Amino acid sequence: MANEPVEVKKAPSTPATPDAWRALRSEMERLFDRFAGGFGAPSFGRVFEMFPSFATATSLPVPAVDITEDDAAYKITAELPGLTEKDVEVSLSDDGLTIKGEKSAESEKKEKNCYLSERSYGAFERSFTLPSGVQADKIAASVTNGVLTVTIPKGAAATKKTIEVKAAA
């Protein structure tokens, strides 16, 4: 039996669209956030921040976020270079906190034999599941030098009670 050449056929590939990448990224972040349990563990969603090719011309990369906790509050700190408080929206619904932002820039350069006009726009959105026992009405947010800080005060500690189990009558 002689060595016969093997023909390898490749399936035609179609390039992924930016919407497909965005959908995949969103689903993976949801999966990892569900697995991590919100504030109980670091978010695995930041893995995708290492791959700038996921960002498109119409979106900003997901901002880098740090989540810390002390005895009084949780703090979410997000790096938003170039953005001010007017460019950022923080909203609360049920047990979720959402940070949205957008940035637009326009520049024009006129010289003797050159005219350059550039416009750019980008938006991002990031959501977090809040743990139970926070004081939602006292959440505060501020932007300083392109860094957003959201402070989420803790509420009264949940009481732990053992419930007596009785036999049914």
Secondary structure as the mmCIF struct_conf table of DSSP 4:
data_model
#
loop_
_struct_conf.conf_type_id
_struct_conf.id
_struct_conf.beg_label_comp_id
_struct_conf.beg_label_asym_id
_struct_conf.beg_label_seq_id
_struct_conf.end_label_comp_id
_struct_conf.end_label_asym_id
_struct_conf.end_label_seq_id
HELX_LH_PP_P HELX_LH_PP_P1 ALA A 2 PRO A 5
HELX_LH_PP_P HELX_LH_PP_P2 LYS A 10 PRO A 12
HELX_LH_PP_P HELX_LH_PP_P3 PRO A 15 THR A 17
HELX_RH_AL_P HELX_RH_AL_P1 PRO A 18 ALA A 36
TURN_TY1_P TURN_TY1_P1 GLY A 37 GLY A 37
HELX_RH_3T_P HELX_RH_3T_P1 GLY A 38 GLY A 40
BEND BEND1 ALA A 41 ALA A 41
HELX_RH_3T_P HELX_RH_3T_P2 PHE A 44 MET A 50
HELX_RH_3T_P HELX_RH_3T_P3 PRO A 52 PHE A 54
TURN_TY1_P TURN_TY1_P2 ALA A 57 THR A 58
STRN STRN1 SER A 59 SER A 59
HELX_LH_PP_P HELX_LH_PP_P4 LEU A 60 ALA A 64
STRN STRN2 VAL A 65 GLU A 69
BEND BEND2 ASP A 71 ALA A 72
STRN STRN3 ALA A 73 GLU A 79
TURN_TY1_P TURN_TY1_P3 PRO A 81 GLY A 82
HELX_RH_3T_P HELX_RH_3T_P4 GLU A 85 ASP A 87
STRN STRN4 VAL A 88 SER A 93
TURN_TY1_P TURN_TY1_P4 ASP A 94 ASP A 95
STRN STRN5 GLY A 96 GLU A 111
TURN_TY1_P TURN_TY1_P5 LYS A 112 ASN A 113
STRN STRN6 CYS A 114 THR A 129
HELX_LH_PP_P HELX_LH_PP_P5 LEU A 130 PRO A 131
BEND BEND3 SER A 132 GLY A 133
STRN STRN7 VAL A 134 VAL A 134
HELX_RH_3T_P HELX_RH_3T_P5 ALA A 136 LYS A 138
STRN STRN8 ALA A 140 THR A 144
TURN_TY1_P TURN_TY1_P6 ASN A 145 GLY A 146
STRN STRN9 VAL A 147 PRO A 153
STRN STRN10 LYS A 154 LYS A 154
BEND BEND4 ALA A 156 ALA A 156
HELX_LH_PP_P HELX_LH_PP_P6 ALA A 157 THR A 159
HELX_LH_PP_P HELX_LH_PP_P7 THR A 162 VAL A 165
#
